[in-house]
Amino acid sequence: MANKPMPKMEINTERFKEVLKQKGYTIRSLVKAADIDRDEKTIRRYLTQGEVPFDMLYHLCAVIDVDPEYISKNFDKRAAQVEPDEEKRKKLIYEKLNAEDFPYVRKVKRDVNMDDYWENLLAVHDIPIKLYKGLSKEQQIRLLLALDRAINRVLYEFFPPEVRGESYNKVREFRIVTTESGEEIVEE
């Protein structure tokens, strides 16, 4: 029985190699650190092809602590929409941005289903979901915002900004604001 082809992500090979360099890895040391069942030659072949199987890419990116999107062709396509001029775009990407701005936790965060997160949080504390759903929409929002503030304060205490990175420099504060039309919105 033949092996089924694995879905792959197109990557910017040049950026991937640059990230390795920034993070102090060679392809050989990355393969060793990742403890994968592929050899250096296979990884080099993926890079030459400009495509890496998703599961492999995610594993490698977790080891070097970079969001897979940062090294994907998707990133380049979105960047082209923001800055059509290729020279300016390259300057922006390579001079203004770097792998430190795109840690792997960004990928993990994208994968989290927030509804499941809150339901699981309530369940861990023995709060049946039906009690939550019995609250008014405003009460649900107020509860989730209060939980988010409380959790952020605790995380901030144990993982201060200098440890978490620049994007986490403040504890988020929210409030519910009623617009002129009577619509309630969440304001940060």
N, C-alpha and C positions, 0 to 999 in steps of 0.2 A: 504494500500500500504506500503510495507516494505521500510525502509530507505536504500538507496544505500550506500554501503561501501565507506568510504572516503579514498583517496590515502594517504599513510603514509610514513614518512621518518624513516629509521632505525637510532637510535641514540646510542651513547655511554653513557649509563645511569650514569656511574661513573663520566665521565667528566661533564655531565650536572649538577650533584649534586655538583661537585667541583666548577663549575662556579657560581652556586647559592650562595655557601659559600663565594667565592671571592667577589661577588657583594653585600653581606649582606642580602640575601634573604633566606627564608625558602619556602617550597612549599606552605604553607598556606599564607604567606605574598605575594608571587608571584601571586597566584590566586586572592587575594584581589586587588593588584596593577594593574593587567591586566584587571580587570573588565570584566571577561569572563562569559559565560553562562554554565560553567562546574564547578563542585565542586572539592575540594581538593582530594577526593577519586578517581575521574575520572582521574585526572592528575597522581596520584600515580599508578593507573592501567596502564596508558600509559607507565610510566617509567618501571614498572615491565615487561611489554611486550617488551620494547625496541623499540617501534614504536609510533610516535605521528603524527596525521594528519597534513599535510603541513601547512594549514592555521592557525591551533592552534600553531604549533611550531614557525611559523614566527611571530605571535603576541607575544608569550611569549619571544622570542629572542629580539624583538624590545624593550620590557619593560626592560629586563636586559642588553640591549646593547651588544649583542654578535651575531656574524655571525652564522647562523644555520649550515653552513658547518663545523665549528669548533667542534660542538658536534655531527656531523653525523658520521655514519659508513664509509661514503665515504672518510672522512678525514683520518680515520685509514687505509683504503685501499691504499690511495695515499702515506701515510707515510710509509707503509710497502714496497712500491716500492722503496722509497728513502733509507730506513734503514731496511733491512730484519731481523736483530737481534731484537727480541721482547724486551729484557731488555734494550738495547741501545735506541730503539725507545721510550719506555715508559719514560726513563730518559730524552730524548730530549723533548718530549711533555710536561711532567709534571714539569720539572725543568727549561727548557729554554724558553718555550712558555707559555703564559697564555691568559686569555680571553681579556685582554687589547690590545693584539696584533691583535685581531680579532673583531673589533667593527661591529655593525649591518650595518653601512653604506657600508661595503664591499658587503653585499648582495644586497643592494639597487643599488650600482654602477654596479654590474653584470647584473642587470635587465634593465639597461638603454640601449636603442637602440641608439647608437651614431648618426646614420644617421638621425633618427627622431629628436634627440636633436638639431643638427645643422640646420635642416630644420625649426624647430619650432623657434629657435633663430632668424634666418633670417626673418621669417614671422612676429614675434613680432615687428621687426624693419622695417616692410613694404618693405622687399626685396623679390620680387617674385623668386621662386626657379628656374625659367627659366633663370634669370640673372646669378645666381650662376652656373647653368649647362652650360651656354654659355662661362664661363671662361675656359681657358686651364687647364689641369690637374695640372700643376705646380702652376698656379694662385690659383686654389682651395686649394691645399695643403698649400700654403703660407697664404691664407686667414684664413684657419682653425687653423693653428699654431699661427698666430697673434692674433686671437680671444682667443685661449686657453691661451696664455701668458698674454693678457690683463685681462681676467677673473681671472686667478690665482693671478695676482698682487692685484686686488681689494679684492679678498677673503682673501689673505694673510694679507692685511691691517686690515680688520675687524675681521678675525679669525686667529690670529697669531699661530705659531707652538705650543706654550705651551697650547693652547686651542684645537687645531686640533689633536694633537698627533704626535709622532715621525715620522710617515711615510710622513708627510707633511712639513718637515723642510726646504724645499727650493722651490723657485719659479722655475718651470721648464723652461728651455731654449732649444729651438730647432733650428736646421738649416738644410738646404737641402744641401747634399753633393753629388757630382757627382763621381761615382766610375771610375776606370780605363776602365771598359767596357762601360762607358757612361750612366750607369743606375743611376737615381737619387734616393737617399734614404734619409729618415728623420733620423737625428742623434740627440740624446738628449745630 
